[in-house]
Amino acid sequence: MIKILDDGEESPTKSLKEEKAYNEGFAKGYQSGADFALGVLEEITDEIPHKKSGWIDINDQVPEKGRKLLYFFEGTGSWLGFYFGRDEEYPSDNNHVFGGNSGFLTGDVTHWCYTPNYPKQFKEFTSLDEEWAREVENEIRQIKDEDE
């Protein structure tokens, strides 16, 4: 399931052609960001022990809840966000929930990897990530409550 979090604003496009171009640009921008993040990860393999094996299959290991990571879904590629545990109401063996600014996925993520730790002088960003994770989890909970 893919659910896009909507901020309530109307689409900035006016026609189907513009909408398609906007969506393609959004996808290219996200892919560019993901490629950049993966490039950074590849450069710092010594800091990330699990990186030696690349992406981690969700069936082999479950990530830590609330820790920032990249997650991969074949339908849309790589995303930056968090892991939120399992959704027992979702009828699948892969009922893991991942989410970020662009929405959340239940049951679709196949692989994940942690992002590197912040540089020592920027440790305060960790608490900002924790706050971001709480906000995303609350948005997911609200959406699920509305669907019931």
C-alpha positions as CSV (number, residue, x, y, z in Angstrom):
1,M,0.0,0.0,0.0
2,I,1.3,3.5,-0.9
3,K,-0.2,6.5,0.9
4,I,0.9,10.0,0.0
5,L,0.7,12.5,2.9
6,D,-1.1,15.6,1.6
7,D,-0.5,19.0,3.0
8,G,-3.9,20.2,1.8
9,E,-2.6,22.4,-1.0
10,E,-3.7,22.0,-4.5
11,S,-1.4,20.6,-7.2
12,P,0.9,23.4,-8.7
13,T,0.1,22.1,-12.2
14,K,-2.8,23.0,-14.4
15,S,-3.0,20.3,-17.1
16,L,-2.4,16.6,-17.5
17,K,0.8,17.4,-19.5
18,E,2.0,19.7,-16.8
19,E,1.0,17.1,-14.1
20,K,2.9,14.4,-15.9
21,A,6.0,16.6,-16.2
22,Y,5.7,17.6,-12.5
23,N,5.5,13.9,-11.5
24,E,8.4,12.9,-13.7
25,G,10.5,15.8,-12.3
26,F,9.6,14.8,-8.7
27,A,10.6,11.2,-9.4
28,K,13.9,12.3,-11.0
29,G,14.6,14.6,-8.1
30,Y,14.0,11.8,-5.6
31,Q,16.1,9.4,-7.5
32,S,18.9,11.9,-7.7
33,G,18.8,12.5,-4.0
34,A,18.8,8.7,-3.3
35,D,21.7,8.2,-5.7
36,F,23.7,11.0,-3.9
37,A,22.9,9.5,-0.5
38,L,24.0,6.0,-1.7
39,G,27.2,7.5,-3.1
40,V,28.0,9.1,0.3
41,L,27.3,5.7,2.0
42,E,29.7,4.0,-0.4
43,E,32.4,6.5,0.5
44,I,32.2,5.9,4.2
45,T,32.0,2.1,4.3
46,D,34.4,2.0,7.2
47,E,31.9,3.8,9.4
48,I,29.0,1.5,8.6
49,P,29.8,-2.2,9.4
50,H,26.7,-3.6,7.6
51,K,27.5,-1.7,4.4
52,K,30.0,-4.3,3.4
53,S,27.0,-6.5,2.5
54,G,25.1,-3.7,0.8
55,W,21.3,-3.4,1.3
56,I,19.8,-5.6,4.0
57,D,16.9,-7.8,3.0
58,I,13.9,-7.2,5.3
59,N,13.5,-11.0,5.6
60,D,17.1,-11.3,7.0
61,Q,17.1,-8.4,9.5
62,V,14.6,-5.9,10.8
63,P,15.8,-2.3,11.4
64,E,15.7,-0.5,14.7
65,K,12.4,1.4,15.1
66,G,12.6,5.2,14.7
67,R,16.2,5.3,13.3
68,K,16.8,7.2,10.1
69,L,17.4,4.9,7.1
70,L,17.0,4.4,3.4
71,Y,14.4,2.0,2.4
72,F,13.8,0.4,-1.0
73,F,10.5,-0.4,-2.8
74,E,10.8,-1.7,-6.3
75,G,7.8,0.3,-7.5
76,T,9.3,3.7,-6.5
77,G,13.0,3.2,-5.7
78,S,14.8,4.5,-2.6
79,W,13.4,6.7,0.1
80,L,14.7,8.4,3.2
81,G,12.7,7.8,6.4
82,F,12.1,5.5,9.3
83,Y,11.0,2.0,10.3
84,F,7.9,1.8,12.5
85,G,7.5,-1.9,13.3
86,R,4.8,-4.3,12.0
87,D,1.2,-3.7,11.2
88,E,-0.6,-6.9,12.4
89,E,-3.8,-5.8,10.6
90,Y,-2.0,-5.9,7.2
91,P,-2.6,-9.4,5.6
92,S,0.9,-10.2,4.6
93,D,4.1,-11.8,6.0
94,N,5.8,-8.6,5.0
95,N,3.7,-6.3,7.1
96,H,6.6,-3.9,8.0
97,V,5.8,-0.2,8.0
98,F,8.3,2.4,6.7
99,G,7.6,6.1,6.2
100,G,8.9,9.5,5.7
101,N,7.9,12.9,4.3
102,S,6.2,11.5,1.2
103,G,4.0,8.9,2.9
104,F,4.3,5.4,4.2
105,L,4.5,1.8,2.9
106,T,3.2,-1.3,4.5
107,G,4.3,-4.6,3.1
108,D,6.2,-3.2,0.0
109,V,9.7,-2.5,1.3
110,T,12.2,-5.3,0.4
111,H,15.5,-3.8,1.5
112,W,16.9,-1.1,3.8
113,C,20.2,0.4,5.1
114,Y,21.0,2.9,7.8
115,T,22.2,6.3,7.0
116,P,25.6,7.3,8.5
117,N,25.8,9.0,11.9
118,Y,26.1,12.8,11.9
119,P,29.5,14.3,12.3
120,K,30.5,14.6,16.0
121,Q,29.9,18.4,16.0
122,F,26.3,18.0,14.8
123,K,24.9,15.5,17.3
124,E,21.8,17.7,17.8
125,F,20.5,16.6,14.4
126,T,19.8,13.2,16.0
127,S,17.2,14.7,18.2
128,L,15.7,16.4,15.2
129,D,15.4,13.1,13.5
130,E,13.7,11.6,16.5
131,E,11.2,14.4,16.5
132,W,10.7,13.9,12.7
133,A,10.1,10.2,13.3
134,R,7.4,10.9,15.9
135,E,5.7,13.3,13.6
136,V,5.6,10.8,10.7
137,E,4.4,8.0,13.0
138,N,1.6,10.3,14.3
139,E,0.6,11.1,10.7
140,I,0.5,7.4,9.8
141,R,-1.6,6.7,12.9
142,Q,-4.1,9.5,11.9
143,I,-4.4,8.2,8.4
144,K,-5.0,4.7,9.6
145,D,-7.6,6.0,12.1
146,E,-9.4,7.8,9.3
147,D,-9.6,4.7,7.2
148,E,-11.3,2.7,10.0
